Amino acid sequence: MAHKHGSKRKKGVEGTEGRGRGRLVILGAGGLVAVGIVIAMLSPFSAPPAVSNSVPEATYSLDVAPILQENCIECHRPGGLGPFSLMTYEDAKDNAQIVKEGTAARRMPPWRAAEGYGEFRNDRRLTRSQIDTIGRWADGGTPEGDLRDLPPPRQFVQGWRLGTPDLVLDAGADYRVRPSGGDFFRSFVLPFNPKEDVWVSAIEVLAGTPGIVHHLGIYIDPLRKSQALDKADPGLGYSGDALFMPNITLDFWTPGSTPRFLESGTAWRIPANSLLVMDIHYTPDGQLHMDRTRIGLHFAKGPIDKRVRFGAVGNQTFKIPAGADRYEVTANRKLPIDIHLVSGWPHMHYLGKEMKVWATLPDDVEAPLVWVPDYDLHWQTIYVLKDPLALPRGARIQLTAYYDNSAANPENPHPKPRDIYFGQRAKDEMCFFYFNYTVDAEHLTKGQVVDPDGLELRIGSGG
């Protein structure tokens, strides 16, 4: 039952009742009763008002629900990535201790970037005050409070976080994911055939079976070579090990990714007459699944001045020795043009434990980008910079990553460690920092177009 306060609690007035009123004093010595009326506010000899050290009660309706709505229910709702819902009071009450422990340990909301190393627009970290409020409510009996204090409920459209997309694409049928046999890639040519350039301001992915969709890439096939690969491979789609070249990366999706709209005046470009290919990395879990992962495109609505491009810096030549518990891998990329960095995300597999990424400017000044000291393959995040970062020609994007290939690593896919090399499969390893950027010299609204392919940033070298 809700505890009715009658109206919203006014902050800062607890413990003030009775101040400024007369006090009745009763003296009972020898049967003598004296009554004195003291006007506290007028008497220079009155005692100072009492100060309450008590902490106000936290209620679900007034204090906890706004925190959960803003930070948690995008995943913790029916059909979301979270293992349980936090949409209602009963949901939150039933999971109060789990939420308290997860937020206190900063495991939830999932945010792996180190504080103070880079600033991000999509920072999901709770404040100390928010964490304390949840703990106080969980330990204080989880009172519901006055229902009139509840914030307006958030609305979700059929699982899409950004609202109904302008175009939804999928493989055209359910794909049968085998129950065993190791992880694999499967590519699907999407039913999309634009006759003119298409500009996209947001891309959202709904994994059909989140537990087995490890990650996926969305690629542009400008020469339409994927059609022949699809035709030659029986069944729905074709083996993801078969590559078409050239290909242009449009976007990546990983579990934990938060879809977002690009800045006004910027967009991804899908060239006319090209094909879109969705390449899914599946990780079978012992059961047969029918997967139908969907992609939602939101078309840009206003004039576009800059194209958002995809780049990467990484190392593909390393070997992580069996038993090494902190093996270092480095990479760097020298920029051939002036750019603005928009967002980026570190990518490793099961052995990855830490990655730090920074930019070194031509004058040797270092600009921090992102540092993930406790990397988790299952919660990879695209870190959107608070403000796009200007990086001039000659600047270097650099990274240092660490891997644990010991038997003590619970994520090690090999119970008996063995040497691990770069590779596409989950049991191999990767070392990449992917990023989105714009080119300073490009101003499409003024007719200043940069070659869409000649200046694409390629994967950097190791060392």
C-alpha distance (Angstrom), angle and dihedral (degrees) to the residues before:
residue distance angle dihedral
M1 . . .
A2 3.79 . .
H3 3.79 119.1 .
K4 3.79 105.0 -125.2
H5 3.80 114.8 -141.0
G6 3.78 92.6 172.8
S7 3.83 93.4 -129.5
K8 3.76 140.2 8.2
R9 3.78 113.2 -55.9
K10 3.80 112.9 -103.8
K11 3.77 110.6 -134.8
G12 3.79 121.9 -130.5
V13 3.83 99.0 22.0
E14 3.81 100.9 90.9
G15 3.82 114.2 126.0
T16 3.84 96.2 15.8
E17 3.80 98.7 106.5
G18 3.83 112.0 124.8
R19 3.80 97.4 19.7
G20 3.80 113.6 136.8
R21 3.83 93.7 19.7
G22 3.81 129.6 109.4
R23 3.82 117.9 -87.3
L24 3.83 123.1 -141.7
V25 3.82 111.1 -136.2
I26 3.85 118.6 -165.9
L27 3.82 120.8 -167.2
G28 3.77 115.2 -170.0
A29 3.87 105.6 -178.8
G30 3.86 112.5 137.3
G31 3.76 91.4 -9.4
L32 3.77 91.4 -64.6
V33 3.77 111.7 139.1
A34 3.77 117.9 -166.0
V35 3.73 123.0 -175.6
G36 3.79 118.8 -158.3
I37 3.76 128.8 177.1
V38 3.78 113.9 -149.5
I39 3.77 120.1 -167.4
A40 3.78 99.5 -148.4
M41 3.76 98.5 -166.9
L42 3.82 92.9 51.8
S43 3.77 100.7 42.4
P44 3.82 117.2 90.3
F45 3.78 88.6 -158.2
S46 3.82 97.1 54.9
A47 3.79 118.5 119.9
P48 3.84 117.3 -102.8
P49 3.80 114.6 -95.7
A50 3.78 115.5 -87.9
V51 3.81 116.0 -102.2
S52 3.80 117.5 -141.8
N53 3.79 117.1 -139.6
S54 3.78 93.3 -173.3
V55 3.81 119.1 121.0
P56 3.81 114.1 -126.8
E57 3.78 116.2 -108.3
A58 3.79 113.7 -99.2
T59 3.79 115.7 -135.5
Y60 3.76 130.8 -168.0
S61 3.79 96.3 -124.9
L62 3.80 98.8 48.9
D63 3.80 104.4 27.1
V64 3.81 114.5 16.6
A65 3.81 105.0 35.8
P66 3.85 93.6 62.0
I67 3.83 90.5 52.6
L68 3.81 93.0 49.2
Q69 3.80 93.1 45.3
E70 3.79 93.8 50.9
N71 3.79 99.0 41.5
C72 3.81 113.3 17.1
I73 3.79 119.3 29.4
E74 3.81 96.5 70.1
C75 3.81 83.9 79.3
H76 3.80 102.1 17.5
R77 3.80 100.1 66.6
P78 3.79 136.3 90.6
G79 3.80 107.0 -63.7
G80 3.82 92.8 12.2
L81 3.79 129.8 120.3
G82 3.81 94.5 -102.0
P83 3.83 119.6 97.9
F84 3.82 92.1 -127.2
S85 3.80 138.2 20.6
L86 3.81 126.0 -105.7
M87 3.79 95.9 -177.4
T88 3.83 97.5 113.0
Y89 3.79 139.5 37.7
E90 3.81 91.0 -107.7
D91 3.83 89.9 51.9
A92 3.79 91.7 51.2
K93 3.81 94.1 43.8
D94 3.81 93.0 51.0
N95 3.82 91.0 51.4
A96 3.81 99.1 33.7
Q97 3.80 97.2 119.8
I98 3.81 92.7 44.8
V99 3.80 90.1 51.6
K100 3.81 91.4 45.9
E101 3.80 93.5 51.1
G102 3.80 94.6 42.5
T103 3.80 94.5 50.1
A104 3.82 93.9 42.1
A105 3.82 89.7 54.5
R106 3.85 89.1 43.7
R107 3.79 90.8 -125.2
M108 3.78 87.1 123.9
P109 2.91 133.1 83.7
P110 3.80 85.0 31.7
W111 3.80 109.2 -117.6
R112 3.79 117.5 147.9
A113 3.80 101.7 178.1
A114 3.80 116.3 110.3
E115 3.78 115.8 -111.7
G116 3.80 115.1 -108.0
Y117 3.82 96.1 21.3
G118 3.78 104.4 101.5
E119 3.81 129.1 -20.8
F120 3.79 121.8 -109.0
R121 3.78 135.1 -163.6
N122 3.81 93.2 -148.5
D123 3.82 97.1 48.0
R124 3.82 106.1 154.3
R125 3.80 98.5 -172.5
L126 3.80 116.9 128.9
T127 3.79 119.4 -129.6
R128 3.80 120.1 -113.2
S129 3.81 88.4 -109.2
Q130 3.82 92.1 54.3
I131 3.80 92.0 49.3
D132 3.82 91.0 49.1
T133 3.81 91.1 48.6
I134 3.81 92.3 54.3
G135 3.82 91.0 47.3
R136 3.81 92.7 48.3
W137 3.80 91.1 50.1
A138 3.81 94.3 46.6
D139 3.79 92.5 49.5
G140 3.80 94.2 40.7
G141 3.78 98.0 65.7
T142 3.85 97.6 -85.2
P143 3.84 95.4 -96.4
E144 3.77 114.5 -160.5
G145 3.80 96.7 -146.8
D146 3.78 127.4 -165.5
L147 3.81 111.5 -21.0
R148 3.80 88.8 -145.8
D149 3.80 88.2 69.2
L150 3.82 93.2 62.6
P151 3.82 116.3 116.0
P152 3.82 117.1 -122.5
P153 3.82 108.9 -80.1
R154 3.80 117.1 -103.4
Q155 3.78 115.8 -115.3
F156 3.81 124.2 -137.6
V157 3.80 124.5 -167.7
Q158 3.82 112.5 -137.6
G159 3.78 91.7 -48.1
W160 3.81 95.5 -49.6
R161 3.80 110.6 127.4
L162 3.81 95.4 -161.7
G163 3.78 96.0 46.2
T164 3.78 129.3 -101.6
P165 3.84 109.9 -21.7
D166 3.79 121.9 -128.8
L167 3.81 89.5 -126.1
V168 3.82 131.0 16.6
L169 3.83 118.2 -160.7
D170 3.79 132.4 -173.3
A171 3.80 139.6 154.8
G172 3.81 92.0 -83.4
A173 3.81 95.3 -113.4
D174 3.81 141.3 30.3
Y175 3.79 114.3 -76.1
R176 3.81 117.4 -138.2
V177 3.81 108.6 -129.0
R178 3.79 110.2 -157.8
P179 3.82 115.2 -125.2
S180 3.82 96.7 -128.6
G181 3.78 144.7 4.3
G182 3.81 99.6 97.3
D183 3.76 132.7 -78.2
F184 3.79 120.7 -47.7
F185 3.80 144.2 173.1
R186 3.80 125.1 -115.6
S187 3.80 124.3 -173.6
F188 3.80 125.9 -153.8
V189 3.80 126.4 -165.4
L190 3.78 104.6 -138.1
P191 3.84 121.8 -136.6
F192 3.79 95.2 -109.1
N193 3.80 123.5 121.5
P194 3.82 111.2 166.7
K195 3.80 116.6 -165.9
E196 3.80 91.7 -160.0
D197 3.81 136.3 25.1
V198 3.82 112.8 -67.0
W199 3.81 121.8 -152.4
V200 3.80 118.2 -153.3
S201 3.82 125.7 -164.3
A202 3.82 98.6 -176.7
I203 3.80 138.5 17.6
E204 3.79 122.2 -163.5
V205 3.80 127.3 -174.6
L206 3.79 126.5 -155.0
A207 3.79 108.9 -165.9
G208 3.78 109.6 -143.6
T209 3.81 92.7 -147.2
P210 3.83 106.5 15.4
G211 3.81 95.6 -169.4
I212 3.81 94.3 63.3
V213 3.82 101.6 31.5
H214 3.79 98.3 92.1
H215 3.80 94.9 -179.7
L216 3.80 139.0 -48.3
G217 3.76 141.2 -145.8
I218 3.79 128.4 -146.8
Y219 3.80 112.8 -146.7
I220 3.79 135.0 -173.8
D221 3.80 115.5 -133.5
P222 3.83 104.3 -159.7
L223 3.83 94.8 177.8
R224 3.84 94.9 42.5
K225 3.83 92.9 -125.9
S226 3.81 91.9 143.7
Q227 3.81 90.5 74.4
A228 3.80 91.6 68.3
L229 3.81 91.6 47.5
D230 3.79 90.6 50.8
K231 3.81 92.8 48.4
A232 3.81 92.9 50.1
D233 3.81 94.4 51.9
P234 3.85 116.6 72.4
G235 3.76 118.6 -130.9
L236 3.78 130.3 25.8
G237 3.80 112.2 -27.9
Y238 3.80 124.8 -17.1
S239 3.79 138.8 -96.3
G240 3.79 111.6 -66.4
D241 3.79 89.2 -142.0
A242 3.83 88.2 74.0
L243 3.80 108.1 86.0
F244 3.78 130.3 -161.4
M245 3.78 118.5 -149.3
P246 2.89 135.0 -116.7
N247 3.78 98.2 30.2
I248 3.78 129.6 169.3
T249 3.80 119.3 -148.3
L250 3.78 111.3 -130.9
D251 3.81 100.8 176.8
F252 3.81 146.0 -32.3
W253 3.78 130.7 -134.6
T254 3.80 127.0 -158.2
P255 3.82 131.3 170.9
G256 3.78 108.1 -81.4
S257 3.81 94.4 28.6
T258 3.79 113.7 142.7
P259 3.83 113.8 -146.3
R260 3.78 115.9 -131.9
F261 3.77 141.6 177.2
L262 3.79 116.1 -110.8
E263 3.78 120.7 -118.9
S264 3.78 115.8 -76.2
G265 3.79 111.0 -87.9
T266 3.81 94.0 27.5
A267 3.80 130.3 89.3
W268 3.78 146.1 154.5
R269 3.81 114.3 -97.3
I270 3.81 124.6 -137.3
P271 3.81 107.0 -169.3
A272 3.79 121.5 -130.5
N273 3.82 116.6 -91.0
S274 3.81 93.1 13.4
L275 3.79 126.8 126.0
L276 3.79 129.8 -127.1
V277 3.80 118.5 -135.1
M278 3.81 124.4 -166.4
D279 3.81 111.5 -154.6
I280 3.82 111.9 -165.5
H281 3.78 125.6 -165.6
Y282 3.83 106.5 -147.9
T283 3.82 124.7 -162.7
P284 3.85 109.4 -166.5
D285 3.81 114.9 -140.4
G286 3.82 101.8 -163.0
Q287 3.80 95.8 -86.6
L288 3.78 132.5 90.1
H289 3.82 112.4 -108.5
M290 3.78 134.3 -175.7
D291 3.79 107.1 -147.0
R292 3.79 128.6 -165.2
T293 3.77 107.9 172.8
R294 3.79 114.9 -172.8
I295 3.80 134.7 -154.7
G296 3.80 122.0 -151.7
L297 3.80 119.5 -156.6
H298 3.80 123.3 -160.3
F299 3.81 111.0 -161.5
A300 3.80 120.1 -137.7
K301 3.79 111.0 -103.0
G302 3.82 103.6 -164.0
P303 3.82 138.1 43.5
I304 3.81 114.9 -56.5
D305 3.79 118.7 -137.9
K306 3.81 100.2 170.7
R307 3.76 136.2 28.7
V308 3.81 116.3 -133.0
R309 3.80 109.0 -131.3
F310 3.77 136.3 -166.4
G311 3.80 125.4 -122.2
A312 3.77 139.1 166.6
V313 3.76 142.1 -162.7
G314 3.77 117.3 -162.8
N315 3.77 151.7 130.9
Q316 3.82 123.8 -110.7
T317 3.81 100.1 169.9
F318 3.81 104.6 69.2
K319 3.81 132.2 115.3
I320 3.81 119.4 -156.7
P321 3.84 107.2 -152.9
A322 3.79 119.2 -131.4
G323 3.80 109.8 -96.8
A324 3.81 96.8 18.9
D325 3.81 107.2 136.7
R326 3.83 98.9 -172.4
Y327 3.79 109.5 23.7
E328 3.80 115.4 172.0
V329 3.80 124.7 -138.2
T330 3.81 123.2 179.6
A331 3.78 136.4 -170.3
N332 3.79 139.2 171.7
R333 3.79 140.0 -175.4
K334 3.79 127.4 -157.2
L335 3.79 112.2 -144.5
P336 3.82 116.3 -126.6
I337 3.82 94.0 -163.3
D338 3.80 142.6 30.0
I339 3.79 109.8 -88.7
H340 3.79 143.4 165.6
L341 3.80 114.4 -130.9
V342 3.81 111.9 -138.1
S343 3.80 106.1 176.8
G344 3.78 142.4 -20.0
W345 3.76 144.3 -173.1
P346 3.81 134.2 -159.9
H347 3.79 116.3 -129.1
M348 3.81 128.1 -161.8
H349 3.81 134.3 137.4
Y350 3.81 134.4 -123.3
L351 3.81 97.3 -47.7
G352 3.81 94.2 50.0
K353 3.81 113.5 112.0
E354 3.80 108.2 160.3
M355 3.79 141.2 9.3
K356 3.79 130.4 -178.5
V357 3.82 120.2 -170.2
W358 3.78 127.7 -171.9
A359 3.78 140.9 157.0
T360 3.80 123.1 -122.7
L361 3.79 111.7 -153.7
P362 3.81 122.9 -145.4
D363 3.84 89.9 -98.7
D364 3.85 89.0 55.2
V365 3.81 93.5 -108.2
E366 3.82 109.9 143.2
A367 3.81 122.6 -136.6
P368 3.83 115.4 -162.9
L369 3.81 114.5 -130.2
V370 3.81 108.9 173.2
W371 3.79 137.4 -30.7
V372 3.81 120.5 -163.7
P373 3.83 105.5 -173.0
D374 3.82 94.0 174.2
Y375 3.79 105.0 39.3
D376 3.80 117.9 -167.6
L377 3.79 119.9 -170.6
H378 3.80 89.9 -154.3
W379 3.84 93.3 58.4
Q380 3.78 109.4 43.8
T381 3.78 115.1 164.5
I382 3.77 134.9 -161.5
Y383 3.81 103.0 -134.6
V384 3.81 110.7 -147.0
L385 3.80 111.6 -155.7
K386 3.78 115.5 -122.7
D387 3.81 87.4 -128.4
P388 3.83 125.7 10.3
L389 3.81 108.5 -98.3
A390 3.81 119.4 -128.2
L391 3.81 111.0 -133.1
P392 3.81 115.6 -179.2
R393 3.75 127.7 -146.9
G394 3.80 109.2 -76.7
A395 3.80 95.0 32.3
R396 3.80 116.2 126.7
I397 3.79 128.9 -137.4
Q398 3.79 105.9 -148.6
L399 3.79 136.0 -177.5
T400 3.77 141.2 -174.0
A401 3.80 119.5 -162.1
Y402 3.81 133.6 -176.6
Y403 3.81 129.5 -151.5
D404 3.81 133.7 -164.6
N405 3.81 111.3 -147.1
S406 3.79 95.1 165.7
A407 3.79 129.0 117.3
A408 3.82 87.4 -114.6
N409 3.82 91.2 68.2
P410 3.83 105.0 96.9
E411 3.83 89.8 -158.2
N412 3.81 93.7 55.9
P413 3.84 105.1 120.9
H414 3.82 90.0 -153.5
P415 3.84 113.0 68.4
K416 3.77 87.0 -161.5
P417 3.82 103.6 44.9
R418 3.78 118.6 -125.8
D419 3.81 134.6 178.8
I420 3.80 110.0 -72.1
Y421 3.80 127.0 -153.0
F422 3.78 136.4 -173.8
G423 3.80 113.0 -74.4
Q424 3.78 146.1 139.0
R425 3.80 98.2 -111.9
A426 3.80 121.2 91.1
K427 3.82 91.4 -116.0
D428 3.80 89.2 56.0
E429 3.80 121.2 67.3
M430 3.78 138.5 -115.1
C431 3.79 135.2 -164.6
F432 3.80 112.2 -164.1
F433 3.76 140.7 140.3
Y434 3.80 106.3 -160.2
F435 3.77 118.8 -164.8
N436 3.80 145.2 177.4
Y437 3.78 119.9 -135.4
T438 3.79 144.9 163.0
V439 3.81 127.8 -134.4
D440 3.81 114.7 -118.3
A441 3.81 94.5 -145.8
E442 3.79 92.9 56.4
H443 3.83 119.1 95.3
L444 3.77 108.6 159.5
T445 3.80 93.5 -179.3
K446 3.82 87.5 61.6
G447 3.78 95.0 43.3
Q448 3.82 92.9 -105.7
V449 3.82 102.4 139.4
V450 3.80 123.9 178.8
D451 3.81 118.8 -148.0
P452 3.82 101.8 -91.6
D453 3.79 94.2 -144.3
G454 3.80 109.7 23.5
L455 3.79 95.0 67.5
E456 3.78 99.3 37.3
L457 3.80 108.8 134.0
R458 3.76 111.5 -114.7
I459 3.79 128.7 -153.8
G460 3.79 111.7 -71.6
S461 3.76 126.0 -126.4
G462 3.77 128.7 -105.5
G463 3.76 124.2 -104.4
